[in-house]
Amino acid sequence: MAFDYSGHRVLVSGAAHGIGAAVCDGFRAAGATVLATDVLAGKSEHSGLASLDVTDEAEIAKLVAAEDDFDIYVHVAGGVLGQRKRPVEDVPTEDWDAIYNVNVRGAFLVSRAVVPGMKRLGKGKIVTIASGAGLGVSLTGIQAYASAKAALIGLTRQLGHELGPFNINVNAVAPGFLRTNPDAELQWQSYGEAGQNAMIADIPLRRLGEPEDIANAVLFLASPFASWITGQTLSVSGGPMP
């Protein structure tokens, strides 16, 4: 299976590192024109990033209006935003809202902005990066993160249903645990050697995921090979854990 994205225009949010950067690399290697964006543009080791805050409607509209129509959008922006596990009674409303705003509202806002162009083109692919936390219980223990990723899966399913008649496929990838950002690294270190070994032992393929594992799934879902798949969530986690 070889991917050829020559002639395709791809918008990726959350592209400063980890999964987002790997997704951009994968599409570029397959010949696509990629606009990599992140709120951290200018603060990342990766060059060529355009600034985009996926919670800012005006900024999204300005960026999309300045570009030719995109036929692929990958929503990677999200995460726990530096938050830590706390009892539900100690979680400030603004912390809950911050996670929802990036993970769910951001996916809605950018999708809403790029869909008209996809309709003009008569085709499109939207892929959201959810999480195993949205399919079960989050290892982070962060209530907003688990429920936001579940909401993102619901949004993906609903958009897949709505946009199918316009030849626009909408799917999600739900990664397992990856050490791709400072929050994940802190979580990993908190387990200690025994906890880390136990986690890996529970993964059927006996290893943690790499950003390229997720990027490969995204490239598949955005390709003609997945033309009859929409509204679905693909778990990319090394196998079901007990």
PyMOL commands that set and color helices and strands:
alter all, ss='L'
color gray80, all
select helices_A, chain A and resi 18-29+57-65+88-90+93-121+132-134+143-166+182-190+192-202+211-221+224-226
alter helices_A, ss='H'
color red, helices_A
select strands_A, chain A and resi 9-13+33-38+50-51+72-75+124-129+168-175+233-236
alter strands_A, ss='S'
color yellow, strands_A
deselect
rebuild
show_as cartoon
